[in-house]
Amino acid sequence: MDAKQKRMLEAVKTALMTEIKGQQLYSHAVTTTTDLAAKAMFEALARDEEEHVAILKAQYKSLLATGKMDLSAVHPAEVDHGSAPIIDDAFRAAVKRGTFEMAVVGIGCDLENKAIALYRAEAAKAEDPDLKKIFGWLAEWEVGHLDHLMEIEKVMQDAYWADQGFAPM
């Protein structure tokens, strides 16, 4: 294995650990929250992150076996991470104002921001066009997650402050 392939493997390993952290956070939130609206949202995020883990594992295995990426099973046009509407009137009415859920959403925003920065940086320095593509796609998908999480965070914080008697703010 040459130096370029070793760098590619390290980049994919770092990305894989990033996705695992997000997947574990959201999966833990699913098992901990009693808020049904939040549980459904965390389940969707955990599934997305698990899909990213699977994509990255496949790339890691391909790099080990052949020294190259294999994007033949990755279809970014079919991936709609972050495009489904999460916040609607039913969500607003159903979501509780629990601080646990707000904490998970806040931590999720931090993780998504770090992932986006990592993927953009890796895409910028990638010499391999397929590695550049996968990091570009991952960055796009995580931007979708971040947009939704930030909107959800705002809804939850506004509701929390209203419940505390600090509304309107």
Residue, then its C-alpha position, 0 to 999 in steps of 0.5 A: m500500500d502506498a502513502k496515498q492509499k494510507r492517507m485515504l484509509e486514515a481519512v475514511k477511518t476518521a470519517l467513520m468514527t465521526e459518523i459512529k459518534g453521531q449514530q450512537l448519540y441519536s440511538h441513545a437518545v431514542t432509548t432515553t427520551t419519552d417524547l414520541a416526537a423527539k424519538a421519531m426525529f432521533e430514530a431518523l437521524a440515527r438511521d441516516e448516520e448508520e447509512h453513512v457508517a455503512i457507506l464508509k465501511a464499504q469504502y474502507k474495505s474497498l481501499l484495503a482490498t483494491g487500493k481504490m474507492d468503490l462508489s458503485a453502490v453509492h447513489p447520492a441522488e437517492v439520499d434525501h438526508g435532511s429534506a423531509p419536513i420534521i417541524d410541522d404543527a404536529f411536531r410543535a404540539a407534540v414535542k415536550r420541552g425537556t432539557f434532555e432533548m434540547a441537550v441532544v439536539g445541541i450536541g447534535c448541532d456541534l457534531e454536525n458542524k464538526a463533521i461538515a468542517l472535517y468533510r469539507a477539509e478532507a474534500a479540499k485536500a483529497e487527491d483522489p476524485d472518488l474520495k473528494k466526491i464521498f466527502g462532498w456528499l457527506a458534507e451536503w448530507e450533514v448540512g441537511h441534518l444541521d439545518h433541521l437540528m438548528e430549526i428544532e433547537k430554536v423551536m425547543q428553546d423558544a418553548y422552554w423559555a415560554d414555559q419558564g415565563f420568559a416569553p415573548m423573547 
